[in-house]
Amino acid sequence: MLNLMKVQVGQSIRLKNGTVAEVVDNIGDGIWLQLRLPGSGEEELVHCEEMVELVEQ
């Protein structure tokens, strides 16, 4: 299980749909991360249930 309390800005997260997104803010609640989506560059709050793993760069 991914411990969102330890995730830092700049790390990458793989989502259930296969997308790899960059962390732009960790809200600090262990449930939500603000992620920058590839391609569009849009930022979005993503719930922990949508996240699979940290991706090493």
N, CA, C and O atoms as a Maestro MAE file, in Angstrom:
{
 s_m_m2io_version
 :::
 2.0.0
}

f_m_ct {
 s_m_title
 :::
 protein
 m_atom[228] {
  # First column is atom index #
  i_m_mmod_type
  r_m_x_coord
  r_m_y_coord
  r_m_z_coord
  i_m_residue_number
  s_m_chain_name
  s_m_pdb_residue_name
  s_m_pdb_atom_name
  i_m_atomic_number
  :::
  1 25 0.844 -1.192 0.000 1 A "MET " " N  " 7
  2 3 0.000 0.000 0.000 1 A "MET " " CA " 6
  3 2 0.881 1.244 0.000 1 A "MET " " C  " 6
  4 15 1.920 1.288 0.659 1 A "MET " " O  " 8
  5 25 0.453 2.234 -0.738 2 A "LEU " " N  " 7
  6 3 1.175 3.493 -0.878 2 A "LEU " " CA " 6
  7 2 0.888 4.399 0.319 2 A "LEU " " C  " 6
  8 15 -0.269 4.705 0.607 2 A "LEU " " O  " 8
  9 25 1.940 4.826 1.010 3 A "ASN " " N  " 7
  10 3 1.789 5.727 2.154 3 A "ASN " " CA " 6
  11 2 1.860 7.160 1.652 3 A "ASN " " C  " 6
  12 15 2.952 7.691 1.444 3 A "ASN " " O  " 8
  13 25 0.711 7.791 1.455 4 A "LEU " " N  " 7
  14 3 0.669 9.138 0.900 4 A "LEU " " CA " 6
  15 2 1.266 10.184 1.827 4 A "LEU " " C  " 6
  16 15 1.623 11.271 1.371 4 A "LEU " " O  " 8
  17 25 1.383 9.891 3.098 5 A "MET " " N  " 7
  18 3 1.975 10.850 4.037 5 A "MET " " CA " 6
  19 2 3.459 11.067 3.729 5 A "MET " " C  " 6
  20 15 4.020 12.097 4.101 5 A "MET " " O  " 8
  21 25 4.098 10.110 3.055 6 A "LYS " " N  " 7
  22 3 5.529 10.205 2.759 6 A "LYS " " CA " 6
  23 2 5.827 10.662 1.327 6 A "LYS " " C  " 6
  24 15 6.987 10.882 0.977 6 A "LYS " " O  " 8
  25 25 4.801 10.802 0.510 7 A "VAL " " N  " 7
  26 3 5.005 11.219 -0.874 7 A "VAL " " CA " 6
  27 2 5.382 12.697 -0.906 7 A "VAL " " C  " 6
  28 15 4.790 13.519 -0.206 7 A "VAL " " O  " 8
  29 25 6.382 13.022 -1.734 8 A "GLN " " N  " 7
  30 3 6.884 14.389 -1.799 8 A "GLN " " CA " 6
  31 2 6.616 15.015 -3.164 8 A "GLN " " C  " 6
  32 15 6.472 14.319 -4.169 8 A "GLN " " O  " 8
  33 25 6.552 16.334 -3.173 9 A "VAL " " N  " 7
  34 3 6.392 17.089 -4.412 9 A "VAL " " CA " 6
  35 2 7.529 16.717 -5.359 9 A "VAL " " C  " 6
  36 15 8.686 16.618 -4.950 9 A "VAL " " O  " 8
  37 25 7.186 16.514 -6.625 10 A "GLY " " N  " 7
  38 3 8.169 16.158 -7.642 10 A "GLY " " CA " 6
  39 2 8.230 14.671 -7.945 10 A "GLY " " C  " 6
  40 15 8.743 14.270 -8.990 10 A "GLY " " O  " 8
  41 25 7.710 13.850 -7.038 11 A "GLN " " N  " 7
  42 3 7.683 12.409 -7.303 11 A "GLN " " CA " 6
  43 2 6.586 12.110 -8.319 11 A "GLN " " C  " 6
  44 15 5.703 12.934 -8.562 11 A "GLN " " O  " 8
  45 25 6.657 10.919 -8.907 12 A "SER " " N  " 7
  46 3 5.663 10.497 -9.895 12 A "SER " " CA " 6
  47 2 4.861 9.325 -9.358 12 A "SER " " C  " 6
  48 15 5.383 8.459 -8.656 12 A "SER " " O  " 8
  49 25 3.589 9.317 -9.700 13 A "ILE " " N  " 7
  50 3 2.642 8.297 -9.237 13 A "ILE " " CA " 6
  51 2 1.979 7.653 -10.455 13 A "ILE " " C  " 6
  52 15 1.555 8.349 -11.377 13 A "ILE " " O  " 8
  53 25 1.890 6.314 -10.455 14 A "ARG " " N  " 7
  54 3 1.136 5.610 -11.488 14 A "ARG " " CA " 6
  55 2 -0.297 5.441 -10.991 14 A "ARG " " C  " 6
  56 15 -0.541 4.997 -9.869 14 A "ARG " " O  " 8
  57 25 -1.236 5.809 -11.862 15 A "LEU " " N  " 7
  58 3 -2.656 5.674 -11.543 15 A "LEU " " CA " 6
  59 2 -3.193 4.355 -12.081 15 A "LEU " " C  " 6
  60 15 -2.543 3.703 -12.898 15 A "LEU " " O  " 8
  61 25 -4.375 3.962 -11.624 16 A "LYS " " N  " 7
  62 3 -4.990 2.701 -12.057 16 A "LYS " " CA " 6
  63 2 -5.154 2.615 -13.563 16 A "LYS " " C  " 6
  64 15 -5.093 1.524 -14.131 16 A "LYS " " O  " 8
  65 25 -5.362 3.753 -14.219 17 A "ASN " " N  " 7
  66 3 -5.563 3.742 -15.675 17 A "ASN " " CA " 6
  67 2 -4.243 3.717 -16.448 17 A "ASN " " C  " 6
  68 15 -4.245 3.774 -17.678 17 A "ASN " " O  " 8
  69 25 -3.096 3.629 -15.721 18 A "GLY " " N  " 7
  70 3 -1.797 3.538 -16.351 18 A "GLY " " CA " 6
  71 2 -1.069 4.868 -16.506 18 A "GLY " " C  " 6
  72 15 0.127 4.889 -16.799 18 A "GLY " " O  " 8
  73 25 -1.772 5.967 -16.315 19 A "THR " " N  " 7
  74 3 -1.173 7.296 -16.419 19 A "THR " " CA " 6
  75 2 -0.143 7.493 -15.317 19 A "THR " " C  " 6
  76 15 -0.356 7.080 -14.177 19 A "THR " " O  " 8
  77 25 0.979 8.129 -15.664 20 A "VAL " " N  " 7
  78 3 1.978 8.511 -14.663 20 A "VAL " " CA " 6
  79 2 1.919 10.024 -14.537 20 A "VAL " " C  " 6
  80 15 2.130 10.747 -15.510 20 A "VAL " " O  " 8
  81 25 1.630 10.499 -13.323 21 A "ALA " " N  " 7
  82 3 1.451 11.928 -13.076 21 A "ALA " " CA " 6
  83 2 2.440 12.418 -12.026 21 A "ALA " " C  " 6
  84 15 2.885 11.653 -11.170 21 A "ALA " " O  " 8
  85 25 2.779 13.708 -12.103 22 A "GLU " " N  " 7
  86 3 3.722 14.322 -11.177 22 A "GLU " " CA " 6
  87 2 2.987 14.925 -9.984 22 A "GLU " " C  " 6
  88 15 1.949 15.567 -10.147 22 A "GLU " " O  " 8
  89 25 3.525 14.716 -8.794 23 A "VAL " " N  " 7
  90 3 2.952 15.297 -7.578 23 A "VAL " " CA " 6
  91 2 3.344 16.769 -7.512 23 A "VAL " " C  " 6
  92 15 4.528 17.105 -7.532 23 A "VAL " " O  " 8
  93 25 2.341 17.645 -7.433 24 A "VAL " " N  " 7
  94 3 2.606 19.077 -7.310 24 A "VAL " " CA " 6
  95 2 2.280 19.595 -5.914 24 A "VAL " " C  " 6
  96 15 2.736 20.672 -5.527 24 A "VAL " " O  " 8
  97 25 1.489 18.829 -5.153 25 A "ASP " " N  " 7
  98 3 1.198 19.202 -3.771 25 A "ASP " " CA " 6
  99 2 0.702 17.972 -3.017 25 A "ASP " " C  " 6
  100 15 -0.090 17.184 -3.534 25 A "ASP " " O  " 8
  101 25 1.181 17.826 -1.793 26 A "ASN " " N  " 7
  102 3 0.688 16.775 -0.909 26 A "ASN " " CA " 6
  103 2 -0.132 17.479 0.156 26 A "ASN " " C  " 6
  104 15 0.411 18.205 0.988 26 A "ASN " " O  " 8
  105 25 -1.420 17.267 0.130 27 A "ILE " " N  " 7
  106 3 -2.344 17.924 1.043 27 A "ILE " " CA " 6
  107 2 -2.024 17.574 2.499 27 A "ILE " " C  " 6
  108 15 -2.293 18.361 3.407 27 A "ILE " " O  " 8
  109 25 -1.450 16.389 2.713 28 A "GLY " " N  " 7
  110 3 -1.037 15.980 4.053 28 A "GLY " " CA " 6
  111 2 -2.101 15.247 4.842 28 A "GLY " " C  " 6
  112 15 -1.955 15.036 6.046 28 A "GLY " " O  " 8
  113 25 -3.185 14.855 4.159 29 A "ASP " " N  " 7
  114 3 -4.246 14.125 4.865 29 A "ASP " " CA " 6
  115 2 -4.167 12.617 4.641 29 A "ASP " " C  " 6
  116 15 -4.941 11.856 5.222 29 A "ASP " " O  " 8
  117 25 -3.214 12.183 3.785 30 A "GLY " " N  " 7
  118 3 -3.056 10.757 3.526 30 A "GLY " " CA " 6
  119 2 -4.077 10.187 2.568 30 A "GLY " " C  " 6
  120 15 -4.127 8.974 2.368 30 A "GLY " " O  " 8
  121 25 -4.899 11.047 1.968 31 A "ILE " " N  " 7
  122 3 -5.965 10.578 1.087 31 A "ILE " " CA " 6
  123 2 -5.897 11.215 -0.298 31 A "ILE " " C  " 6
  124 15 -6.177 10.548 -1.293 31 A "ILE " " O  " 8
  125 25 -5.531 12.493 -0.380 32 A "TRP " " N  " 7
  126 3 -5.539 13.234 -1.633 32 A "TRP " " CA " 6
  127 2 -4.149 13.758 -1.982 32 A "TRP " " C  " 6
  128 15 -3.387 14.161 -1.104 32 A "TRP " " O  " 8
  129 25 -3.829 13.747 -3.286 33 A "LEU " " N  " 7
  130 3 -2.640 14.408 -3.810 33 A "LEU " " CA " 6
  131 2 -3.063 15.292 -4.975 33 A "LEU " " C  " 6
  132 15 -3.968 14.943 -5.733 33 A "LEU " " O  " 8
  133 25 -2.410 16.428 -5.111 34 A "GLN " " N  " 7
  134 3 -2.592 17.287 -6.284 34 A "GLN " " CA " 6
  135 2 -1.576 16.812 -7.308 34 A "GLN " " C  " 6
  136 15 -0.372 16.850 -7.052 34 A "GLN " " O  " 8
  137 25 -2.051 16.362 -8.475 35 A "LEU " " N  " 7
  138 3 -1.184 15.801 -9.503 35 A "LEU " " CA " 6
  139 2 -1.263 16.614 -10.792 35 A "LEU " " C  " 6
  140 15 -2.309 17.167 -11.133 35 A "LEU " " O  " 8
  141 25 -0.125 16.674 -11.508 36 A "ARG " " N  " 7
  142 3 -0.095 17.278 -12.842 36 A "ARG " " CA " 6
  143 2 -0.154 16.141 -13.846 36 A "ARG " " C  " 6
  144 15 0.706 15.261 -13.870 36 A "ARG " " O  " 8
  145 25 -1.189 16.182 -14.673 37 A "LEU " " N  " 7
  146 3 -1.401 15.125 -15.652 37 A "LEU " " CA " 6
  147 2 -0.561 15.365 -16.896 37 A "LEU " " C  " 6
  148 15 -0.432 16.504 -17.346 37 A "LEU " " O  " 8
  149 25 0.014 14.303 -17.458 38 A "PRO " " N  " 7
  150 3 0.862 14.462 -18.648 38 A "PRO " " CA " 6
  151 2 0.034 14.886 -19.860 38 A "PRO " " C  " 6
  152 15 -1.173 14.652 -19.928 38 A "PRO " " O  " 8
  153 25 0.710 15.504 -20.795 39 A "GLY " " N  " 7
  154 3 0.032 15.917 -22.027 39 A "GLY " " CA " 6
  155 2 -0.657 17.254 -21.871 39 A "GLY " " C  " 6
  156 15 -0.237 18.242 -22.474 39 A "GLY " " O  " 8
  157 25 -1.708 17.300 -21.071 40 A "SER " " N  " 7
  158 3 -2.480 18.537 -20.898 40 A "SER " " CA " 6
  159 2 -1.811 19.493 -19.919 40 A "SER " " C  " 6
  160 15 -1.994 20.707 -20.013 40 A "SER " " O  " 8
  161 25 -1.036 18.951 -18.977 41 A "GLY " " N  " 7
  162 3 -0.416 19.793 -17.957 41 A "GLY " " CA " 6
  163 2 -1.398 20.269 -16.902 41 A "GLY " " C  " 6
  164 15 -1.035 21.043 -16.017 41 A "GLY " " O  " 8
  165 25 -2.643 19.810 -16.991 42 A "GLU " " N  " 7
  166 3 -3.653 20.207 -16.017 42 A "GLU " " CA " 6
  167 2 -3.361 19.573 -14.661 42 A "GLU " " C  " 6
  168 15 -2.800 18.481 -14.578 42 A "GLU " " O  " 8
  169 25 -3.753 20.277 -13.602 43 A "GLU " " N  " 7
  170 3 -3.593 19.759 -12.254 43 A "GLU " " CA " 6
  171 2 -4.951 19.332 -11.723 43 A "GLU " " C  " 6
  172 15 -5.977 19.947 -12.014 43 A "GLU " " O  " 8
  173 25 -4.930 18.261 -10.936 44 A "GLU " " N  " 7
  174 3 -6.195 17.727 -10.425 44 A "GLU " " CA " 6
  175 2 -5.947 17.019 -9.093 44 A "GLU " " C  " 6
  176 15 -4.910 16.386 -8.896 44 A "GLU " " O  " 8
  177 25 -6.918 17.138 -8.185 45 A "LEU " " N  " 7
  178 3 -6.866 16.378 -6.935 45 A "LEU " " CA " 6
  179 2 -7.234 14.938 -7.248 45 A "LEU " " C  " 6
  180 15 -8.246 14.671 -7.897 45 A "LEU " " O  " 8
  181 25 -6.402 14.008 -6.779 46 A "VAL " " N  " 7
  182 3 -6.643 12.592 -7.058 46 A "VAL " " CA " 6
  183 2 -6.730 11.831 -5.738 46 A "VAL " " C  " 6
  184 15 -5.885 12.002 -4.859 46 A "VAL " " O  " 8
  185 25 -7.739 11.002 -5.604 47 A "HIS " " N  " 7
  186 3 -8.000 10.210 -4.405 47 A "HIS " " CA " 6
  187 2 -7.068 9.005 -4.356 47 A "HIS " " C  " 6
  188 15 -6.685 8.471 -5.396 47 A "HIS " " O  " 8
  189 25 -6.708 8.583 -3.165 48 A "CYS " " N  " 7
  190 3 -5.762 7.476 -2.966 48 A "CYS " " CA " 6
  191 2 -6.194 6.182 -3.657 48 A "CYS " " C  " 6
  192 15 -5.341 5.399 -4.073 48 A "CYS " " O  " 8
  193 25 -7.480 5.947 -3.785 49 A "GLU " " N  " 7
  194 3 -7.963 4.715 -4.412 49 A "GLU " " CA " 6
  195 2 -7.645 4.648 -5.901 49 A "GLU " " C  " 6
  196 15 -7.730 3.577 -6.502 49 A "GLU " " O  " 8
  197 25 -7.281 5.770 -6.500 50 A "GLU " " N  " 7
  198 3 -6.928 5.807 -7.921 50 A "GLU " " CA " 6
  199 2 -5.439 5.596 -8.146 50 A "GLU " " C  " 6
  200 15 -5.004 5.465 -9.291 50 A "GLU " " O  " 8
  201 25 -4.637 5.561 -7.065 51 A "MET " " N  " 7
  202 3 -3.186 5.479 -7.179 51 A "MET " " CA " 6
  203 2 -2.708 4.048 -6.952 51 A "MET " " C  " 6
  204 15 -3.238 3.323 -6.110 51 A "MET " " O  " 8
  205 25 -1.690 3.660 -7.727 52 A "VAL " " N  " 7
  206 3 -1.169 2.299 -7.648 52 A "VAL " " CA " 6
  207 2 0.200 2.258 -6.980 52 A "VAL " " C  " 6
  208 15 0.409 1.488 -6.043 52 A "VAL " " O  " 8
  209 25 1.148 3.095 -7.462 53 A "GLU " " N  " 7
  210 3 2.510 3.008 -6.982 53 A "GLU " " CA " 6
  211 2 3.304 4.275 -7.288 53 A "GLU " " C  " 6
  212 15 2.926 5.079 -8.141 53 A "GLU " " O  " 8
  213 25 4.420 4.429 -6.565 54 A "LEU " " N  " 7
  214 3 5.393 5.459 -6.911 54 A "LEU " " CA " 6
  215 2 6.197 4.955 -8.094 54 A "LEU " " C  " 6
  216 15 6.475 3.761 -8.202 54 A "LEU " " O  " 8
  217 25 6.569 5.863 -8.977 55 A "VAL " " N  " 7
  218 3 7.377 5.520 -10.144 55 A "VAL " " CA " 6
  219 2 8.741 6.186 -9.974 55 A "VAL " " C  " 6
  220 15 8.830 7.400 -9.790 55 A "VAL " " O  " 8
  221 25 9.799 5.380 -10.037 56 A "GLU " " N  " 7
  222 3 11.156 5.923 -9.946 56 A "GLU " " CA " 6
  223 2 11.518 6.577 -11.260 56 A "GLU " " C  " 6
  224 15 11.243 6.033 -12.329 56 A "GLU " " O  " 8
  225 25 12.132 7.740 -11.184 57 A "GLN " " N  " 7
  226 3 12.485 8.470 -12.408 57 A "GLN " " CA " 6
  227 2 13.901 8.199 -12.798 57 A "GLN " " C  " 6
  228 15 14.377 8.727 -13.803 57 A "GLN " " O  " 8
  :::
 }
 m_bond[227] {
  # First column is bond index #
  i_m_from
  i_m_to
  i_m_order
  :::
  1 1 2 1
  2 2 3 1
  3 3 4 2
  4 3 5 1
  5 5 6 1
  6 6 7 1
  7 7 8 2
  8 7 9 1
  9 9 10 1
  10 10 11 1
  11 11 12 2
  12 11 13 1
  13 13 14 1
  14 14 15 1
  15 15 16 2
  16 15 17 1
  17 17 18 1
  18 18 19 1
  19 19 20 2
  20 19 21 1
  21 21 22 1
  22 22 23 1
  23 23 24 2
  24 23 25 1
  25 25 26 1
  26 26 27 1
  27 27 28 2
  28 27 29 1
  29 29 30 1
  30 30 31 1
  31 31 32 2
  32 31 33 1
  33 33 34 1
  34 34 35 1
  35 35 36 2
  36 35 37 1
  37 37 38 1
  38 38 39 1
  39 39 40 2
  40 39 41 1
  41 41 42 1
  42 42 43 1
  43 43 44 2
  44 43 45 1
  45 45 46 1
  46 46 47 1
  47 47 48 2
  48 47 49 1
  49 49 50 1
  50 50 51 1
  51 51 52 2
  52 51 53 1
  53 53 54 1
  54 54 55 1
  55 55 56 2
  56 55 57 1
  57 57 58 1
  58 58 59 1
  59 59 60 2
  60 59 61 1
  61 61 62 1
  62 62 63 1
  63 63 64 2
  64 63 65 1
  65 65 66 1
  66 66 67 1
  67 67 68 2
  68 67 69 1
  69 69 70 1
  70 70 71 1
  71 71 72 2
  72 71 73 1
  73 73 74 1
  74 74 75 1
  75 75 76 2
  76 75 77 1
  77 77 78 1
  78 78 79 1
  79 79 80 2
  80 79 81 1
  81 81 82 1
  82 82 83 1
  83 83 84 2
  84 83 85 1
  85 85 86 1
  86 86 87 1
  87 87 88 2
  88 87 89 1
  89 89 90 1
  90 90 91 1
  91 91 92 2
  92 91 93 1
  93 93 94 1
  94 94 95 1
  95 95 96 2
  96 95 97 1
  97 97 98 1
  98 98 99 1
  99 99 100 2
  100 99 101 1
  101 101 102 1
  102 102 103 1
  103 103 104 2
  104 103 105 1
  105 105 106 1
  106 106 107 1
  107 107 108 2
  108 107 109 1
  109 109 110 1
  110 110 111 1
  111 111 112 2
  112 111 113 1
  113 113 114 1
  114 114 115 1
  115 115 116 2
  116 115 117 1
  117 117 118 1
  118 118 119 1
  119 119 120 2
  120 119 121 1
  121 121 122 1
  122 122 123 1
  123 123 124 2
  124 123 125 1
  125 125 126 1
  126 126 127 1
  127 127 128 2
  128 127 129 1
  129 129 130 1
  130 130 131 1
  131 131 132 2
  132 131 133 1
  133 133 134 1
  134 134 135 1
  135 135 136 2
  136 135 137 1
  137 137 138 1
  138 138 139 1
  139 139 140 2
  140 139 141 1
  141 141 142 1
  142 142 143 1
  143 143 144 2
  144 143 145 1
  145 145 146 1
  146 146 147 1
  147 147 148 2
  148 147 149 1
  149 149 150 1
  150 150 151 1
  151 151 152 2
  152 151 153 1
  153 153 154 1
  154 154 155 1
  155 155 156 2
  156 155 157 1
  157 157 158 1
  158 158 159 1
  159 159 160 2
  160 159 161 1
  161 161 162 1
  162 162 163 1
  163 163 164 2
  164 163 165 1
  165 165 166 1
  166 166 167 1
  167 167 168 2
  168 167 169 1
  169 169 170 1
  170 170 171 1
  171 171 172 2
  172 171 173 1
  173 173 174 1
  174 174 175 1
  175 175 176 2
  176 175 177 1
  177 177 178 1
  178 178 179 1
  179 179 180 2
  180 179 181 1
  181 181 182 1
  182 182 183 1
  183 183 184 2
  184 183 185 1
  185 185 186 1
  186 186 187 1
  187 187 188 2
  188 187 189 1
  189 189 190 1
  190 190 191 1
  191 191 192 2
  192 191 193 1
  193 193 194 1
  194 194 195 1
  195 195 196 2
  196 195 197 1
  197 197 198 1
  198 198 199 1
  199 199 200 2
  200 199 201 1
  201 201 202 1
  202 202 203 1
  203 203 204 2
  204 203 205 1
  205 205 206 1
  206 206 207 1
  207 207 208 2
  208 207 209 1
  209 209 210 1
  210 210 211 1
  211 211 212 2
  212 211 213 1
  213 213 214 1
  214 214 215 1
  215 215 216 2
  216 215 217 1
  217 217 218 1
  218 218 219 1
  219 219 220 2
  220 219 221 1
  221 221 222 1
  222 222 223 1
  223 223 224 2
  224 223 225 1
  225 225 226 1
  226 226 227 1
  227 227 228 2
  :::
 }
}
